[in-house]
Amino acid sequence: MLRKKPRFGEKLQQLLASRNWFLAVKRLYKKRSLILAALLFVLSIAVPPVVAQVSLSTPIAQTQPDTSSLVKQGNRLYNLGQFEEAAQIWQQAADAFAAQGNRLNQAMALSNLSLTYQQLSDWERAKEAIANSLNILQTLEKTQEQQRILAQTLDIQGQLQQKIGRSQAALETWQQAVDLYANIGGSNGETISQINQAQAMQDLGLYPRACKTLLKTLELDEQECQISDTQIETLKQELLEAQPSEIREAKARGLRSLGNVLRVIGSLKQSQQVLLSSLEIAQSWNSPQDESKAWLNLGNTERALAKRAQELQDTKQASTYAENALANYQKAAVSPTIKIQAQLNQLELLIEKARWQEAQELSSQIQELLAEFPVSRGAIYVKINLARNLVCLIQKNPYCLRQQESEERSSSSPLDEQSYLEVIQLLQTAVEEAKKLDDKRSQSYAVGLLGQLYENLGEREKAKEYTEQALKEAWQSQASDLIYQWQWQLGRLLAAQGKLKEAIAAYRQAVKTLQSLRNDLVAINPEIQFTFRESVEPVYREYVGLLLQPQGTAQASQENLKQAREAIDSLQLAELENFFQLICLDAQPVVIDQVTDKNDPTAAIIYPILLTDRFEIILKLPQQPALRHYTTPIDARQKVERILERLAQSLTQRNSQETLPLAQQVYDWLLRDVSKDLTSNVKTLVFVLDSPLRNIPMAVLHDGQKYLVEKYGIALTPGLQLLDPQPLERGELRALAAGLTEARGRFPALKYVADELAQVRSRVSSSVELFNREFTNAAFQNQINALPFPVVHLATHGQFSSQAEATFILTWDGQLDVNQLNDLLRSRDPSRTDPIELLVLSACETLTGDKKAALGLAGVAVRAGARSTLATLWSVNDEATAFLMGQFYEALKNPTVTKAEALRRAQLALLENSKFDRPHFWAPYVLVGNWL
């Protein structure tokens, strides 16, 4: 008789019974190893022991220990790292002060006792000691000394709260300490508490807030988390010129913390420079611990640079950065705490590079080192991240840690249940240890990952149970960055069970949570961070897919269509905020429907979105409240993306034979069905393009007889919202025109720019030109400030990229990135109400190989503050551009012609010119924003 195969849960129980990890940890813990169980977030500021002034006027009985001696001895033992002995001395000191009735110094000794117990990871005694200290302090008169001891005690309490995972409470506690220091004039303590606050903000995912706090504390410019090279160098020299003191050490650690924040918000080069300065300071001060932390953080930044280079398809640069990161991790091995974090990051990098043998050996080393760690939040995160990496090792899959859309998850190969028992056990251990610390956030993370693992194993009920538990813990810890992930996970599970309404509700909540994060949308804790495309974008796409999924014979309702359109808009806005790492639209917007219904009844709006198995298109016709919906099945999303990439590549070539058939294929996907409902009064098509489509000019789509531009004016908008759209005032058109004809560095000469500027000059009422050497950053700003120019025309090299720092225009004396351009264009007198109506960037191009390069164009359009932006998607013949611009401005002189129609007429003029009739010449020009 065949024996029945035990269920997966039963096998897990058998394993747990045979190998009890908790007993092993408990035995190790009883040995009281002096290994410091600091947090994985190795940047927290260590608060020195509190020392109150022992009153010499107080008589000390001969039978009592010498309290002054005890205080000195406790400090000495603590600084030597002899924490068990120090704890005994601080307890003796507290008892001695209590016997004397010296309540203030008793509170001081108890605070130091708590700090010492924290180093021993004895959390219950640490909590008891700090609670007793605070209780005593609250009963004492508010003297200067009492307030100083209270502030320092709150500092120590904040450290304890952060270490056991209560970062929100720590943030509030450190704010109380800052207020106390400010009242008593304790600037050093205030600085330390502010830097600690910034660390708590990072734990909570509030990176922009942390950045501003650090910049302010370090006395640097806090404008939008930007720091100049000069400021970094000045602060470094200040710290190098003197031996470390308490405040200098705090500032040096704050500088390192700033380097981490800059990495997370995407300022990678600045992060690299700040961390190199931090390393130099640590080496100068002969501080191996701080030097090791700097190497660890530098490794993290080099790794982020490698990922960015890979996204831009710069394989050589990506490999160089990755090897640098591995080398840096290997140098970060001073203490076991830092070493294990460095090894963990090194392991993940080896897995990404599919170096399986090295990864397997390193994972064994990490597990051996981890066995020596007592229970702490840091050890919990090591277990969680190790578990995630072990999954990849088992699967031999470098990408297994990435979130993927549902179809890709469901199509993955079956998993071997037996292989995952050790991983599940590791996560279960992390859960139990998080419970001991009452660390809801860590508990939520570990339980949620258990849910994800059971989801992949196909045990959906168990996965749902774990996910709901994780969601509950995330709510209790106010961890929005975890809440949305578990809401998303719950939505996937419900959808897989066919519970469509419940799944939609879960996805809706996930989207709302993401929207509530706003500035901190992608500032997920670095220990669990995914890229935007992996952790945010699929939530919106899967949500739209569910909303538009037919239920039986019924099509999607109008309510679902509206919600889907709002989700598309939210995704567009989220991408822009991810691009800039700040909120883009602060002004009150005008919904685009109002424009088509009132200002331009000839414009239809089209929203195409690419899902895993189909295109979904929503159409808004002018003056018709009901939305229309179309579905086009596709073989696979990846296949469609490859076709779109081929089309984009073919357009950059003058005589590609692929362009026409590919343009017809995309037309069939997006517009074949839609075109049947476009009435004769529709003259303009406004596209809200999904990211895979943005590198394709819609003008080139072909219905088999004509290009789209031959029938309609075409415009793009980053979302449903426009900023106060108004028709262009044609009476007195004034332009600021600037351009370069001479070669600058790697950029070749543009010999027809002079002709292009002449075309502008001849067709506008008045203009100012900045030409070649005159076109400097300073001269450009002066002219912007001098007069109101409705049109700013820049004929110069430029580049659009999915990275803000790689999106720029070229001037005579350098480059203006998208943020600098924004600063210049918005630097005019704030009392002036005249906006820039039209920004023309005539020689810019999308970065080759960057699939989302056109995001930079949308970013420029939004951040420049111009109502409309006209730009080129690839580098084209500047003679053709000069001709087109002449035609464009000529058409604009007619007050009845919209910008979209003016561009259409100019493109048709090129198309009808045998010299420039191929799409390569006339198709790259796109109008973004207000088309009126």
HUKAJO-V995502 format. One record per backbone hydrogen bond with DSSP energy under -1.0 kcal/mol. NH is the residue of the N-H (numbers start at 1). CO is the residue of the C=O. Records with the same first field share a line. If there is no record, write none. Layout:
NH = CO + CO
This chain:
11 = 7
12 = 8
13 = 9
14 = 10
15 = 11
16 = 12
17 = 13
18 = 14
19 = 15
21 = 19
24 = 20
25 = 21
26 = 22
27 = 23
28 = 24
29 = 25
30 = 26
32 = 29
38 = 36
42 = 40
44 = 41
64 = 61
70 = 66
71 = 67
72 = 68
73 = 69
74 = 70
75 = 71
76 = 72
77 = 73
78 = 74
79 = 75
80 = 76
81 = 78
82 = 77
83 = 81
86 = 82
87 = 83
88 = 84
89 = 85
90 = 86
91 = 87
92 = 88
93 = 89
94 = 90
95 = 91
96 = 92
97 = 93
98 = 94
99 = 95
100 = 96
102 = 97
103 = 101
106 = 102
107 = 103
108 = 104
109 = 105
110 = 106
111 = 107
112 = 108
113 = 109
114 = 110
115 = 111
116 = 112
117 = 113
118 = 114
119 = 115
120 = 116
121 = 118
122 = 117
123 = 121
126 = 122
127 = 123
128 = 124
129 = 125
130 = 126
131 = 127
132 = 128
133 = 129
134 = 130
135 = 131
136 = 132
137 = 133
138 = 134
139 = 136
140 = 137
143 = 141
147 = 143
148 = 144
149 = 145
150 = 146
151 = 147
152 = 148
153 = 149
154 = 150
155 = 151
156 = 152
157 = 153
158 = 154
159 = 155
160 = 156
161 = 157
162 = 158
163 = 159
164 = 160
165 = 162
166 = 161
170 = 166
171 = 167
172 = 168
173 = 169
174 = 170
175 = 171
176 = 172
177 = 173
178 = 174
179 = 175
180 = 176
181 = 177
182 = 178
183 = 179
184 = 180
186 = 181
187 = 185
190 = 186
191 = 187
192 = 188
193 = 189
194 = 190
195 = 191
196 = 192
197 = 193
198 = 194
199 = 195
200 = 196
201 = 197
202 = 198
203 = 199
204 = 200
205 = 202
206 = 201
207 = 205
210 = 206
211 = 207
212 = 208
213 = 209
214 = 210
215 = 211
216 = 212
217 = 213
218 = 214
219 = 216
220 = 215
226 = 223
232 = 228
233 = 229
234 = 230
235 = 231
236 = 232
237 = 233
238 = 234
239 = 235
240 = 236
241 = 237
249 = 245
250 = 246
251 = 247
252 = 248
253 = 249
254 = 250
255 = 251
256 = 252
257 = 253
258 = 254
259 = 255
260 = 256
261 = 257
262 = 258
263 = 259
264 = 260
265 = 261
266 = 263
267 = 262
268 = 266
271 = 267
272 = 268
273 = 269
274 = 270
275 = 271
276 = 272
277 = 273
278 = 274
279 = 275
280 = 276
281 = 277
282 = 278
283 = 279
284 = 280
285 = 281
287 = 282
291 = 287
292 = 288
293 = 289
294 = 290
295 = 291
296 = 292
297 = 293
298 = 294
299 = 295
300 = 296
301 = 297
302 = 298
303 = 299
304 = 300
305 = 301
306 = 302
307 = 303
308 = 304
309 = 305
310 = 306
311 = 307
312 = 308
313 = 310
314 = 309
315 = 313
318 = 314
319 = 315
320 = 316
321 = 317
322 = 318
323 = 319
324 = 320
325 = 321
326 = 322
327 = 323
328 = 324
329 = 325
330 = 326
333 = 331
339 = 335
340 = 336
341 = 337
342 = 338
343 = 339
344 = 340
345 = 341
346 = 342
347 = 343
348 = 344
349 = 345
350 = 346
351 = 347
352 = 348
353 = 349
354 = 351
355 = 350
356 = 354
359 = 355
360 = 356
361 = 357
362 = 358
363 = 359
364 = 360
365 = 361
366 = 362
367 = 363
368 = 364
369 = 365
370 = 366
371 = 367
372 = 369
373 = 370
380 = 376
381 = 377
382 = 378
383 = 379
384 = 380
385 = 381
386 = 382
387 = 383
388 = 384
389 = 385
390 = 386
391 = 387
392 = 388
393 = 389
394 = 390
395 = 391
396 = 392
397 = 392
400 = 397
402 = 399
409 = 405
410 = 406
411 = 407
412 = 409
420 = 417
421 = 418
424 = 420
425 = 421
426 = 422
427 = 423
428 = 424
429 = 425
430 = 426
431 = 427
432 = 428
433 = 429
434 = 430
435 = 431
436 = 432
437 = 433
439 = 434
440 = 438
443 = 439
444 = 440
445 = 441
446 = 442
447 = 443
448 = 444
449 = 445
450 = 446
451 = 447
452 = 448
453 = 449
454 = 450
455 = 451
456 = 452
457 = 453
458 = 455
459 = 454
460 = 458
463 = 459
464 = 460
465 = 461
466 = 462
467 = 463
468 = 464
469 = 465
470 = 466
471 = 467
472 = 468
473 = 469
474 = 470
475 = 471
476 = 472
477 = 473
478 = 475
479 = 474
480 = 478
482 = 479
483 = 479
484 = 480
486 = 482
487 = 483
488 = 484
489 = 485
490 = 486
491 = 487
492 = 488
493 = 489
494 = 490
495 = 491
496 = 492
497 = 493
498 = 495
499 = 494
500 = 498
503 = 499
504 = 500
505 = 501
506 = 502
507 = 503
508 = 504
509 = 505
510 = 506
511 = 507
512 = 508
513 = 509
514 = 510
515 = 511
516 = 512
517 = 513
518 = 514
520 = 517
521 = 518
524 = 522
528 = 525
535 = 531
536 = 532
537 = 532
540 = 536
541 = 537
542 = 538
543 = 539
544 = 540
545 = 541
546 = 542
547 = 543
548 = 544
551 = 554
554 = 551
561 = 557
562 = 558
563 = 559
564 = 560
565 = 561
566 = 562
567 = 563
568 = 564
569 = 565
570 = 566
571 = 567
572 = 568
573 = 569
574 = 570
575 = 571
576 = 572
577 = 573
578 = 574
579 = 575
580 = 576
581 = 577
590 = 722
592 = 720
594 = 591
596 = 592
597 = 593
598 = 594
600 = 595
603 = 600
604 = 684
605 = 620
606 = 686
607 = 618
609 = 616
611 = 614
615 = 632
616 = 609
617 = 630
618 = 607
619 = 628
620 = 605
624 = 621
628 = 619
630 = 617
632 = 615
634 = 613
637 = 612
640 = 636
641 = 637
642 = 638
643 = 639
644 = 640
645 = 641
646 = 642
647 = 643
648 = 644
649 = 645
650 = 646
651 = 647
653 = 650
662 = 658
663 = 659
664 = 660
665 = 661
666 = 662
667 = 663
668 = 664
669 = 665
670 = 666
671 = 667
672 = 667
675 = 671
677 = 674
682 = 679
683 = 602
684 = 602
685 = 713
686 = 604
687 = 715
688 = 606
693 = 690
694 = 691
696 = 693
700 = 697
701 = 698
703 = 706
708 = 701
709 = 699
710 = 707
711 = 708
712 = 708
713 = 683
715 = 685
716 = 927
717 = 687
722 = 590
735 = 766
736 = 791
737 = 768
738 = 793
739 = 770
740 = 795
744 = 747
747 = 744
750 = 741
753 = 750
756 = 752
757 = 753
758 = 754
759 = 755
760 = 756
761 = 757
762 = 758
763 = 760
764 = 760
765 = 733
766 = 733
768 = 735
770 = 737
772 = 739
774 = 771
775 = 772
776 = 774
780 = 776
781 = 777
782 = 778
783 = 779
784 = 780
785 = 781
786 = 782
787 = 783
791 = 734
792 = 838
793 = 736
794 = 840
795 = 738
799 = 808
800 = 845
807 = 804
808 = 799
809 = 816
810 = 797
811 = 814
812 = 775
816 = 809
818 = 807
821 = 817
822 = 818
823 = 819
824 = 820
825 = 821
826 = 822
827 = 824
832 = 829
837 = 790
838 = 790
839 = 868
840 = 792
841 = 870
842 = 794
845 = 798
846 = 873
847 = 800
850 = 847
853 = 850
855 = 852
856 = 853
858 = 854
859 = 855
860 = 856
861 = 857
862 = 858
863 = 859
864 = 860
867 = 836
869 = 928
870 = 839
871 = 926
873 = 924
881 = 877
882 = 878
883 = 879
884 = 880
885 = 881
886 = 882
887 = 883
888 = 884
889 = 885
890 = 886
891 = 887
892 = 888
894 = 891
897 = 894
900 = 931
902 = 898
903 = 899
904 = 900
905 = 901
906 = 902
907 = 903
908 = 904
909 = 905
910 = 906
911 = 907
912 = 908
913 = 910
916 = 913
921 = 918
922 = 918
923 = 919
926 = 871
928 = 869
929 = 716
930 = 867
